[in-house]
Each structure stands twice: as C-alpha cells, then as structure tokens.
Amino acid sequence: LCWAFFFPLSVNFCQHWFEYFPNPPVNVLSMMENVLAHHDKELLQHLIKYNVTSQVYAWPLLETLFSEVLTREEWLKVFDNIFSNHPSYFLMIVVAYIICSRAPLLHCNQTGDFEYFFHHRNNLDINIVIKEAYHLMEATPLDIHPQRMLDDFIPLTKGQYPVFNKYPKFIVDYQTRERERIRQDEIEYLRERQLAHELEAKAQERKAEDEAWYQKQELLREAEEQRRKMLLEEEEKLAEQRQRLAAVKRELKVKELQFLDASRRRFLKYQQDQCQTELKRLDDEIARKAEEQETAATVQDVEVRRMELESQRQLFEQHLIKDQEAVTKEMKEEVDARRRRVDLEDHLVQRLMEIDREEKQKAQIVAEENLAKAEQKRIDTDWRLQALHKLRRDDQDREKRYEEIAKLLHDNRVKEAELLKAMREAEEKKWEEVIQKKAQLEEEQKAAAAADEHRKQFLEDKMNDALELAEKLQREDAYFERLRDLKAGHTERGVELQQVPRSGNICLNDLSVSESSSHMSLDRRREELACQERELMAEVRRLRQKLTSRARTRHPPTRFQATKWT
C-alpha cells in the first residue's frame, strides 16, 4: 500500500526530480525561482543579496514534502489540494509558502536563519497559503508556468507498475561501480588484514623462536663460561701442583746436596780423626822407640800404613760415589715417571677440551642453520609481497600506457590525415610549378637558339674581317722583306768593291793585311746588319699594333649577354 502511494507521487508530482540525482533538481528549482521573481521580485532580491539560493529556500520544502514545517492536519489539507490539482500545483504551493512568509524572511540577514526557517514550523495560516497557490496558478504567465514543463497526472496501470527510467543512468551506474569498487576494496582490505594477521602471527612465532634461540645461546654461553672457569681452575690446580712438584724437587735436591755434603764432611772428619789417632799412635811409638835405633824400619812401616789408609780412603770414596749415583738414578726415574703422568693428564685435559669445543661448534652450526632457514623464509615472504605489489603497479602503468598509446594513435591518425592533405596540396602546387618551368624553359631555349644564330653570324663576319686584315699584314711583311734584301745586296756589293786592289803589284804582307782588314770589316758589317734587322722588326711590330688598334676603333667588339641554361 505504501509503495502504491509513493510510486504515483514520484512519477507525477516529482517529475524531473531525478535528472540531476544525487544533486537537487536544478531545473525544477529554476522554474520556482522564475515564478517567485515574477510575483515577488523584492523578496527574491533580498534572498540573492544574502546568497540564499533555491536550494536553501525551496528544496528543503520539496525534499521533506512539508513534513518539517506543517502539522499533521495542515499537511493533510495541503496534500488534498495537491492530489486534486495539476502536478504543477505542488511547486506553486512552495512558492506561495515563501511569498506568505515574506515578512519574517525580509528580517533575516544570515544564512543560518534562513536554513532554520525552512526546517522548522512557523506561525503561518495554511489556508492563506493554499489560496495564494491557486492565485499563482491563475496569474502566472504561460512562458514561465511550470504546467508547461510538467505532464498531466497519469494513474497507475492495472496488473503491474509502469516503467520508470527518468533518472541519470550514468550516475546510477557510477554508484554501482563505486559500490563494487568499495566492495572490492573491502575484500582487498580484509585479505590484506588477514595477511597482516598471518604475518603478525608469523612474526610472533619468529619472535618466540628467536627468544628460544637466544635463551639456548645464553644457556650455551653460560655452560661455556662454566666450563671455561672449570678449565681455568684445573689449569690453576695443575700449575699449583707443578709448582709444588718443583718445590719438592728443589727440596729433594737440596736435601740430597745436604746429605752428600754431610756424608762428605763426616767422611772427612772420620779420616781426620783416623789420621789424628794414627799420628798420635805413631807419635807414641816414635816416642817409645826413640831410644831404639829402628827408625828406618818404623818409617817404612808408617809409609806402608799410610798407603793402606790412602787405598781404604779411595775405596770408601768409590763406594760413596756409587751410592750417590744409585740415589740419583732412582730420583731421576721417579721424576720421569711423575713427568709422564703429568703429560698424560695434560693430554686427557686437552682431549676433553677438544671434545667440548666440537660439541659447541656442532650446536652453533645447527643453531645457525635454523636461523638461516627462518631468515630465508622471511626473505621469500617479503619477496613475494614485493613481487605482488610490483605486478600491481606494472598493471596500472600498463593501463596508463595503453591509454596514452591509444590517444597518441588517434592524434597520429588526425595528423596523418592533415599531412596527407597538405602533401596533396603541395603536390598540386609542384605540378603547377613544373608546368610553368617547362613553358619558361621552352621560351628560354628559343631565345638561346636565336642568340646562338646571331652569335654565329657575328663570328663569321669577324672571321672574314680578320682574314682580310691578315692578308693585308702579309702583303706588308713581304714588302719589308724585299726592302731588307735590297739593302743586304747593296752592302755586299760595297764590300766587294773595297776588296779590289789598287795596283797590280801584290806582296805577301799586303795580302795578309788586306785579309785581316777584310775580316774586321765583315764583322762590323754583320753587326750593323743585325742591328738594322732588329730595328726593322721592331718597326714592323709597331706598325702591326697600330693597324690592330685602328681596326678595333673602327669595328668595336659586340658584347653578348650570358645565356642562362635551365
């Protein structure tokens, strides 16, 4: 029942409301603003002055269907009139409510006051508002009347509801995409949170393992310290024992030396006592037998006795030395046995230390392997996370590149079309220029042919003039050569006449003198002739230059312009 009421309300009385969804219907608000401007321009100017738009004074009434500003009875009365009139009456009653409230609105000068006014109940007679709405329906011009933009009331069809698609589909689709994106983000967030929890659990587990490993290491370190202390104590005990043994050895050695010294002293004292006793006895015998004259025999006996005593002393010393060697040998054997026992104990202690060190190294190696495995697992996990992030970034970058490539391809197509058009225009211009150049070339070729013909004719004329001039010069050269021959013949005849003798008597001396003089005169003549010949040739050259200069002045050379070949 509620949907049956709401659907015709939204279809008929809320026309064009959803075209700017989720924003307010600007077109509907503009219609109401036009009506308000026509009927109460002062109030509209007041609202505009304080930056109060139709979204503040009209849209709250439409959005709430007057539920915030009317009581239940007033609301029912208003909507009875709305449902019994054209859908444009709904907009007119909003404008009528604003016009009927113009007195308090003109006293408002803050945006908050305007917002409060259109969201709360006001002391206003609803019957006056309804009458004003009917007045607006009748007095509003047709060009700004909402009835021109709104359709008539359309009742519901029987059986099923009509199709309603008067809403911006792209916004709805955008909201759908946004909801889908938000859902995907939430899924991604949940997945990342789950992954974070797993990583945190792994971190806690790794932390516990690290703490256990550190505790084991601490225990191992304490055990190692304890064993090291025990070894130090044992070494100290061994050092003390060695010191005591050395002290005992020293004492034994001192006692042995003291014993030997005492034995030697006792033996010497014994010998001294024996000697003194023997001397006393000998003195007594000497004194007793002094009277007798047996001195020689007595001396011999004394000597023999002394030798016996000496042999006994040596024998006793040998016995003492043997006894001393035996005691020394026993002491050496005892000391060697003690040293071997000490070495054996040292070897056992070293072996125990090596076994302990090997066990400690094995435990350390196992701990390091476990730590390395844990570190490798952590590195693998980090690497996978980095790889996933990198792949995601690569996908985003690839999408951006694809978009840029598509844009560039489109721009390239446009530019290629423009370039092709420009190339076609340039090609047409080039062909036109080629045609013009060909025509110009033909004209220039014709002009060049005419110039060549004129130049050939001129050259032929000049050649004829040059030939005539050359013939004239040859004739003049022949004249000068004949003149030179005549002069040469005259000089030779003069020489012959001078060589003829004056008398008929000729001697050898005269002949020799004449021959020498003739030779000298011939040389001089030759030199003179050569000089004259050079002078004549120089004069001929000057004459030729004069003739050529005269010919040039008479017939100046024609200058032709250079022919341009294209």
C-alpha positions in Angstrom: 0.0 0.0 0.0 2.8 2.4 0.9 4.5 1.7 -2.5 1.2 2.2 -4.3 1.1 5.6 -2.8 4.7 6.5 -3.3 5.0 5.4 -6.9 2.3 7.7 -8.4 3.6 10.5 -6.2 7.1 10.2 -7.5 6.0 9.7 -11.1 3.5 12.5 -11.3 4.4 15.1 -8.7 8.2 14.5 -8.7 8.7 14.9 -12.4 12.3 15.9 -13.4 13.5 15.4 -9.9 15.9 12.6 -10.6 17.7 14.1 -13.7 20.5 15.5 -11.5 20.5 12.8 -8.9 22.1 12.8 -6.3 22.1 16.6 -6.6 19.0 18.7 -6.2 16.8 19.1 -9.3 18.1 22.4 -10.6 15.6 22.6 -13.4 12.6 22.3 -11.0 14.2 24.9 -8.7 14.7 27.2 -11.6 11.0 27.1 -12.5 10.1 28.0 -8.9 12.7 30.8 -8.9 11.2 32.2 -12.1 7.7 32.2 -10.6 9.0 33.9 -7.4 10.8 36.5 -9.5 7.6 37.3 -11.4 5.4 37.7 -8.4 7.7 39.0 -5.6 10.9 40.4 -7.1 11.8 42.3 -3.9 11.8 39.1 -1.8 14.0 37.3 -4.4 16.4 40.2 -4.5 16.6 40.0 -0.7 17.4 36.3 -0.8 20.0 36.8 -3.5 21.6 39.6 -1.5 22.4 37.2 1.3 23.5 34.4 -1.0 20.4 32.3 -0.3 19.7 30.1 -3.3 16.7 28.0 -4.2 18.5 25.0 -2.7 18.1 26.7 0.7 14.5 28.2 0.5 12.8 25.7 -1.9 14.5 22.4 -1.9 14.0 21.6 1.8 10.2 22.0 1.4 10.2 19.7 -1.6 12.6 17.2 -0.1 10.7 16.8 3.1 7.2 17.2 1.5 6.4 20.0 4.0 6.7 17.5 6.9 9.1 19.7 8.9 7.1 23.0 8.6 3.4 21.7 8.9 1.4 19.9 11.4 -0.5 16.7 10.6 -3.8 18.4 9.9 -2.1 21.1 7.8 -0.1 18.6 5.9 -3.2 16.5 5.1 -5.1 19.6 3.9 -2.2 20.7 1.7 -1.8 17.3 0.0 -5.6 17.0 -0.5 -5.3 20.1 -2.7 -2.1 18.9 -4.3 -3.6 15.5 -5.3 -6.7 17.2 -6.6 -4.8 19.6 -8.9 -2.3 19.5 -11.7 1.2 18.4 -10.6 2.5 21.9 -11.1 0.3 22.9 -8.1 2.9 21.2 -5.8 5.6 23.7 -7.0 3.1 26.6 -6.8 2.3 25.9 -3.2 6.0 26.0 -2.3 6.3 29.5 -3.9 3.1 30.5 -2.1 4.5 29.4 1.2 7.6 31.5 0.6 5.6 34.6 -0.5 3.3 34.3 2.5 6.4 34.2 4.7 8.0 37.3 3.2 7.7 39.4 6.3 9.9 37.3 8.6 12.2 36.4 5.6 12.9 40.1 4.9 14.0 40.5 8.5 16.5 37.6 8.2 20.1 38.6 7.2 22.1 35.4 8.0 22.2 32.1 6.1 21.7 30.1 9.3 18.4 32.0 10.0 17.1 31.1 6.5 18.1 27.5 6.9 16.4 27.3 10.3 13.2 29.0 9.0 12.7 26.3 6.2 13.4 23.4 8.5 11.1 24.3 11.4 7.4 25.1 11.9 6.3 28.7 11.5 3.3 30.7 12.6 1.5 30.7 9.2 -2.1 30.2 8.2 -2.1 27.3 5.7 -5.4 28.4 4.2 -3.8 31.6 3.0 -1.0 29.6 1.5 -3.5 27.4 -0.4 -5.4 30.4 -1.7 -2.1 32.1 -2.7 -1.1 28.9 -4.6 -4.4 29.0 -6.5 -3.8 32.6 -7.3 -0.3 31.8 -8.6 -1.7 29.0 -10.8 -4.0 31.5 -12.4 -1.8 34.7 -12.5 1.4 33.1 -13.7 2.2 33.7 -17.4 2.4 30.6 -19.6 6.0 31.1 -20.6 7.2 30.6 -17.0 4.3 28.5 -15.7 5.5 25.0 -14.5 2.4 23.5 -16.1 4.1 24.0 -19.5 7.1 21.8 -18.4 5.2 19.1 -16.4 2.9 16.4 -17.7 -0.6 15.8 -16.5 -1.5 13.2 -13.9 -1.1 9.6 -15.1 -2.8 7.0 -12.9 -1.2 3.6 -12.2 -1.8 0.8 -14.7 -3.6 -2.3 -13.6 -1.8 -5.6 -13.1 1.8 -4.2 -13.0 3.6 -0.9 -12.4 4.7 1.2 -15.4 8.3 1.6 -16.4 10.2 4.4 -14.6 13.5 5.3 -16.2 13.6 9.1 -15.8 16.8 9.2 -13.9 20.5 9.7 -14.8 21.7 6.2 -15.6 25.3 7.1 -15.7 25.1 8.3 -12.1 23.3 5.1 -11.0 25.9 3.1 -12.9 28.6 5.2 -11.4 27.2 4.5 -7.9 27.0 0.8 -8.8 30.6 0.9 -9.9 31.6 2.8 -6.8 29.8 0.2 -4.6 31.5 -2.6 -6.5 34.8 -0.8 -6.1 34.1 -0.3 -2.4 33.2 -3.9 -2.1 36.4 -4.9 -3.9 38.4 -2.5 -1.7 36.8 -4.1 1.4 37.6 -7.6 0.1 41.2 -6.4 -0.6 41.3 -4.8 2.9 40.0 -8.0 4.5 42.6 -10.0 2.6 45.4 -7.6 3.5 44.2 -7.6 7.1 44.2 -11.5 7.1 47.6 -11.4 5.5 48.7 -8.9 8.1 47.4 -11.1 10.9 49.2 -14.1 9.4 52.3 -12.0 9.1 51.9 -10.8 12.7 51.4 -14.5 13.8 54.5 -15.5 11.9 56.3 -12.6 13.4 55.2 -13.6 16.8 56.2 -17.2 16.1 59.6 -16.0 14.7 60.0 -13.8 17.8 59.3 -16.7 20.0 61.8 -18.8 18.1 64.3 -16.0 18.3 63.8 -15.8 22.0 64.1 -19.5 22.4 67.3 -19.4 20.3 68.6 -16.6 22.3 67.8 -18.5 25.5 69.6 -21.5 24.2 72.5 -19.3 23.2 72.5 -17.8 26.6 72.5 -21.3 28.2 75.3 -22.4 25.9 77.2 -19.3 26.7 76.7 -19.9 30.5 77.7 -23.5 30.1 80.8 -22.4 28.1 81.6 -19.9 30.8 81.2 -22.5 33.5 83.4 -25.0 31.6 85.9 -22.3 30.9 86.0 -21.5 34.6 86.4 -25.2 35.4 89.3 -25.4 32.9 90.9 -22.3 34.4 90.5 -23.9 37.9 92.0 -27.1 36.7 94.8 -25.2 35.0 95.4 -23.3 38.2 95.5 -26.6 40.1 97.9 -28.1 37.7 100.1 -25.0 37.9 100.0 -25.2 41.7 100.8 -28.9 41.5 103.7 -28.2 39.1 104.9 -25.5 41.5 104.6 -27.9 44.5 106.4 -30.6 42.4 109.1 -28.1 41.5 109.4 -27.1 45.2 109.6 -30.8 46.2 112.2 -31.3 43.5 114.2 -28.4 44.8 113.8 -29.6 48.4 114.9 -33.1 47.4 117.8 -31.7 45.5 118.8 -29.5 48.5 118.4 -32.4 50.9 120.4 -34.6 48.6 123.2 -32.0 48.4 123.0 -31.5 52.1 123.2 -35.3 52.6 126.1 -35.6 50.3 127.8 -32.6 52.0 127.1 -34.1 55.4 128.4 -37.5 54.3 131.5 -35.9 52.8 132.1 -33.9 55.9 131.5 -36.9 58.1 133.9 -38.9 56.0 136.5 -36.2 56.1 136.1 -35.9 59.8 136.4 -39.6 60.1 139.5 -39.5 58.0 140.8 -36.6 60.0 140.1 -38.5 63.3 141.8 -41.6 61.9 144.7 -39.6 60.8 145.0 -37.9 64.2 144.6 -41.2 66.0 147.2 -42.8 63.8 149.5 -39.8 64.3 149.1 -40.0 68.0 149.8 -43.7 67.9 152.8 -43.1 65.7 154.0 -40.3 67.9 153.7 -42.6 70.9 155.5 -45.4 69.1 158.2 -42.9 68.0 158.5 -41.7 71.5 158.6 -45.2 72.8 161.0 -46.4 70.3 163.0 -43.3 70.0 165.6 -44.8 72.0 165.8 -47.7 69.8 167.5 -47.3 66.6 164.9 -48.8 64.5 163.9 -45.5 62.8 164.3 -46.8 59.3 162.1 -49.8 59.7 159.5 -47.7 61.5 159.4 -45.1 58.8 158.9 -47.9 56.3 156.0 -49.3 58.3 154.5 -45.8 58.7 154.8 -45.4 54.9 153.1 -48.7 54.3 150.4 -47.9 56.7 149.8 -44.5 55.1 149.5 -46.2 51.7 146.9 -48.6 53.1 144.9 -45.8 54.6 145.0 -44.0 51.3 143.8 -47.0 49.4 141.0 -47.5 52.0 140.0 -43.9 51.6 139.8 -44.2 47.8 137.8 -47.4 48.1 135.4 -45.7 50.5 135.0 -42.7 48.2 134.2 -45.1 45.3 131.5 -46.7 47.4 130.1 -43.3 48.3 130.1 -42.3 44.6 128.3 -45.5 43.7 125.7 -45.0 46.4 125.2 -41.4 45.2 124.8 -42.5 41.6 122.2 -45.1 42.6 120.2 -42.5 44.6 120.4 -40.0 41.7 119.2 -42.7 39.3 116.3 -43.5 41.5 115.4 -39.8 41.8 115.6 -39.4 38.0 113.3 -42.4 37.4 110.8 -41.1 39.9 110.9 -37.6 38.3 110.4 -39.1 34.8 107.5 -41.2 36.0 106.0 -38.1 37.5 106.5 -36.1 34.3 104.9 -38.9 32.2 101.9 -39.0 34.5 101.6 -35.2 34.3 101.8 -35.3 30.5 99.2 -38.0 30.3 96.9 -35.8 32.5 97.5 -32.8 30.2 96.7 -34.9 27.2 93.5 -36.0 28.7 92.5 -32.4 29.6 93.3 -31.3 26.1 91.2 -34.1 24.6 88.3 -33.1 26.9 88.6 -29.5 25.8 88.6 -30.5 22.1 85.5 -32.7 22.6 83.7 -29.9 24.3 84.7 -27.4 21.6 83.5 -29.8 18.9 80.1 -30.2 20.6 79.8 -26.5 21.0 80.6 -26.0 17.3 78.1 -28.6 16.3 75.4 -26.9 18.4 76.3 -23.5 17.0 76.2 -24.8 13.4 72.7 -26.3 14.0 71.5 -23.0 15.5 72.9 -21.0 12.6 71.2 -23.3 10.1 67.9 -22.9 11.8 68.4 -19.1 11.9 69.3 -19.1 8.2 66.2 -21.1 7.3 64.0 -18.7 9.3 65.6 -15.7 7.6 65.3 -17.3 4.2 61.5 -17.9 4.8 61.1 -14.3 5.8 63.0 -13.1 2.8 60.9 -15.3 0.5 57.7 -13.9 2.0 58.9 -10.3 1.6 60.0 -11.0 -1.9 56.5 -12.5 -2.8 54.8 -9.4 -1.3 57.1 -7.1 -3.2 56.5 -9.1 -6.4 52.7 -8.8 -6.0 52.9 -5.0 -5.4 55.3 -4.6 -8.3 52.9 -6.7 -10.6 50.0 -4.5 -9.5 52.0 -1.3 -10.2 53.0 -2.7 -13.6 49.4 -3.5 -14.5 48.4 0.1 -13.6 51.3 1.5 -15.5 50.5 -0.7 -18.5 46.9 0.5 -18.5 48.1 4.1 -18.4 50.5 3.4 -21.3 47.7 1.7 -23.3 45.5 4.8 -22.8 48.4 7.1 -23.8 49.2 4.9 -26.9 45.5 4.9 -27.9 45.5 8.7 -27.6 48.7 9.0 -29.5 47.4 6.7 -32.2 44.3 8.9 -32.6 46.4 12.1 -32.7 48.7 10.4 -35.2 45.7 9.5 -37.4 44.5 13.1 -37.3 48.0 14.4 -38.1 48.5 11.9 -40.9 45.2 13.0 -42.5 46.3 16.6 -42.2 49.7 15.8 -43.6 48.3 13.8 -46.5 46.0 16.7 -47.3 48.9 19.1 -47.1 51.1 16.8 -49.3 48.4 16.6 -51.9 48.1 20.4 -52.0 51.9 20.6 -52.2 51.9 18.1 -55.0 49.4 20.1 -57.0 51.4 23.2 -56.4 54.6 21.4 -57.5 52.9 20.2 -60.7 51.8 23.7 -61.5 55.3 25.0 -60.9 56.7 22.2 -63.2 54.3 23.1 -66.0 55.3 26.8 -65.6 59.0 25.9 -65.5 58.6 23.8 -68.7 57.0 26.7 -70.5 59.7 29.1 -69.3 62.4 26.6 -70.4 60.9 26.3 -73.9 60.9 30.1 -74.2 64.5 30.4 -72.9 65.6 27.6 -75.3 64.1 29.5 -78.2 65.8 32.7 -77.1 69.1 30.8 -76.7 68.8 29.4 -80.2 68.2 32.9 -81.6 71.2 34.2 -79.7 73.4 31.3 -80.9 72.4 32.1 -84.5 73.2 35.8 -84.1 76.5 34.9 -82.4 77.4 32.6 -85.3 76.7 35.2 -87.9 78.7 37.8 -85.9 81.7 35.4 -85.6 81.6 34.7 -89.3 81.7 38.4 -90.0 84.6 38.9 -87.6 86.5 36.0 -89.1 86.2 37.5 -92.6 87.5 40.8 -91.3 90.4 39.1 -89.5 91.3 37.1 -92.7 91.3 40.3 -94.7 93.5 42.0 -92.1 95.9 39.1 -92.1 96.2 39.1 -95.9 97.0 42.9 -95.7 99.6 42.3 -93.0 101.2 39.5 -95.0 101.5 41.8 -98.0 103.2 44.5 -95.9 105.5 41.8 -94.4 106.5 40.8 -98.0 107.3 44.5 -98.8 109.5 44.9 -95.8 111.3 41.6 -96.6 112.1 42.8 -100.1 113.4 46.1 -98.8 115.7 44.2 -96.4 117.0 42.0 -99.2 117.8 45.1 -101.4 119.7 46.7 -98.5 121.7 43.5 -97.9 122.6 43.2 -101.6 123.8 46.8 -101.7 126.1 46.3 -98.7 127.6 43.2 -100.2 128.5 45.0 -103.4 130.2 47.8 -101.4 132.3 45.2 -99.6 133.4 43.6 -102.9 134.5 46.9 -104.3 136.6 47.7 -101.3 138.3 44.3 -101.6 139.6 45.1 -105.2 143.4 46.1 -105.1 144.6 49.5 -106.4 147.8 48.3 -108.2 148.9 45.2 -109.8 151.9 44.5 -107.6 150.8 42.5 -104.7 153.1 41.2 -101.9 152.5 38.7 -99.2 152.5 41.3 -96.4 149.9 43.3 -98.3 147.8 40.2 -98.7 147.8 39.4 -95.0 147.0 42.9 -94.0 144.2 43.1 -96.5 142.8 39.8 -95.4 142.7 40.9 -91.7 141.2 44.2 -92.5 138.6 42.5 -94.7 137.7 40.1 -91.8 137.2 43.0 -89.4 135.1 45.0 -91.8 132.9 42.0 -92.4 132.3 41.5 -88.7 131.4 45.1 -88.3 129.0 44.9 -91.3 127.4 41.8 -89.9 126.8 43.6 -86.5 125.4 46.6 -88.2 123.1 44.5 -90.4 121.8 42.6 -87.3 121.1 45.9 -85.5 119.2 47.2 -88.6 117.3 43.9 -88.8 116.2 44.2 -85.2 115.1 47.8 -85.7 113.1 46.8 -88.8 111.4 44.0 -86.9 110.5 46.3 -84.0 109.1 48.9 -86.5 107.1 46.1 -88.2 105.6 45.1 -84.8 104.7 48.7 -84.0 103.0 49.0 -87.4 101.0 45.8 -86.7 99.9 47.1 -83.3 98.8 50.4 -84.9 96.8 48.6 -87.5 95.1 46.3 -85.0 94.2 49.3 -82.8 92.8 51.1 -85.8 90.7 48.1 -86.7 89.4 47.8 -83.2 88.4 51.5 -83.1 86.7 51.1 -86.5 84.9 47.9 -85.6 84.3 47.6 -81.8 83.5 44.1 -80.5 79.9 43.4 -79.7 79.2 42.2 -76.1 76.6 39.4 -75.7 74.7 38.6 -72.5 75.5 35.3 -70.9 72.9 32.7 -71.9 71.2 31.0 -69.0 70.6 27.3 -69.5 67.9 25.7 -67.4 
